């Protein structure tokens, strides 16, 4: 028996864990107190990862669909047959017939680069991503206002005096390290405020100092009202605006004279309470965090734009206690003719990706340019994306469906070929490289105006061995790329370098200087050479992230104790390898954070012509008309709820929730009385997309007029379906112009069974 350090794979924070392994099985789990990110913090999901790793649905061997059954085949047969079929499809129908579908899987996004590069090298830009299922509107708004669609706003929760959670239930969804500790600390601090904007009484709202329980779907009205109040009251930070913002004067007419009283009546909020929040947010060291509550709701992209305006006019972007900018530079211009659009739904690529929500329509049609082949990695569209019925019909029409995953998912059951991946606990897997955490600055600290941001590197080691023929996802797509002729002939120097990293680095750099055209295929090249030498495509390609470091990165590393110079990358790579709990690899100066703004003028751009007409439509009369209840579907379904008993589709074995009431329809007591339902009664929820049966949970947590179903259920395990599949209730055409499904605003009705 031995304890090994790793991380949780149930959410993006990836808290540090220690697992005890006996007989190649995880038998005990405990939080890793040595983790510099989580510091001994973990939630219930992390303590249950053994159910994720060890379950009856784990895939062991490559499978081929023959008739209606799967047959075990060899890797050579699988790769050669897939390549042969794919070549025929591409020859007959061109690269637009091919797409990839990538998901969060085990929140191990690293392997997705291999699939994306594979499809890209074959000429296709159709990369359907779970990210664009949720964040396309935010990407669009941040691209227009800050110049990069991949810039994030991350709250400085260590130094803030006020945290506003907008559609974010951090006590359950986490999304920041040690979320429950952070939120509880802020809510209990007499000098700080925790404000929650959420229709329902969420777990975070329960501990909040102020809860704005707005009417579902009225977020844009509220945000526009808050901006109008701040401007009317003269609470905006003109000095910050003059220095860091463009277009401020141009947007003033959009908010001047706005009917705030009428808007807040539609939101079903009190003016005085909203005014208090505005005043506190403007005068305090404040920050905010948004989430799916507004990102998958009405006016998603506009909400993201309005949040940028709110932060910018209060001077809260890129400053201590506010929201720091993270992420990189990427911009897919929707108006550029070179930017790919979907053939049927005419959705442009945002951040280089497409929303899975429109994929069924791109397959199930008779156009000659329809999608015919799809590769799915670490994703289960039949349970994770909107409109299960549409997905089932569409995927059955594909000429080639290849699923690479760790388990026989509902999507894999429809595939022509199923390729078994190693789990994160069986392979090398980077956790959160560039996990940027703010350092606490004590009052009176001279470094206040340029407080440090700590950058941590974490790399998960294998903690258990494979029990079949599973391969790393990176190796799988390297084999496919080789079979498709995508990897060039490589010099002996790359093969002979073996595991000598310095020697290999020099050989690779030399090769790329002679062949710069192969730079986009570096992961395949490295996986085939160094990967073979060290036994891991993932570990080998992770090494390449440290080959060349900019001057800014060199400075960051030097502040963390790594001597600047050509070998700094090697030293950092080795340090990360030696410290699976995580290690400090860089220190950024927060005073330079606004330098990440990538607009032409390097200022936050608030005047966006694409917004002008849209924002005028956000007024009390128009919104009241749009929000009028449908007699056929009088209730609003919130499709998706974070809680301790769901983990997307990562927990297939329902035994992890044995004895718990995991999947219910949360309903307010007033609605239960109105419609004649009692707690525990079986009902069916009906929408325009379909229906699902489950039992009612009568609770004050649900808002009157709104019902809630958690996501991640409806999985079929050992032939039995557990819980309701909420995505069967989400119609794929109930979406915005970027393909984002309105999961948080689905009209429905509830009937007794």
Secondary structure, 3 states (H helix, E strand, C coil): CEEEEEECCCCCCCCEEEEEEECCEEEEEEECCCCCCCCCCCCHHHHCHHHHHCCCCECCCCEEEECCEEEECCHHHHHHHHHHHHHHHHHHHCHHHEEEEECCCCCCCCCHHHHHHHHHHCCCCCEEEHHHHHCHHHHHHHHHHHCCCCCEEEECCCCCCEEEEECCCHHHHCCCCCHHHHHHHHHHCCCCEEEEECCCCCHHHHHCCEEECCCCCCHHHHHHHHHHHHHHCCCCCHHHHHHHEECHHHHHHHHCCCCHHHHHHHHCCCHHHHHHHHHHHHHCCEEEEECHHHHCCCCHHHHHHHHHHHHHHCCCECCCCCEEEECCCCCCCCCCCCCCECCCCCCECECCEEEHHHHHHHHCCCCCCCCCEEEEECCCHHHHCCCHHHHHHHHCCCCEEEEEECECCCCHHHCCEEEEECCHHHCCEECCCCEEEECCCCCCCCCHHHCEEEEEECEECCCCCCCCCCECHHHHHHHHHHHCCCCCCCCHHHHHCCCCHHHHHHHHHHHHHHCHHHHHHHHHHHHHCHHHHHCCHHHHHHHHHHCCCCHHHHHHHHHCCCCCCCCHHHHHHHHHHHCCCCEEEEEEEHHHHHHHCCCCCCCEECCCHHHHHHHHCCCHHHHHHHCCCCCCCCEEEEECCCCCCCCCCCCCCHHHHCCCCCCCEEECHHHHHHHCCCCCCEEEEECCCCEEEEEEEECCCCCCCEEEECCCCCEEECCEEECCCHHHCCCCCCECCCCCECCCCEEEEEEEC
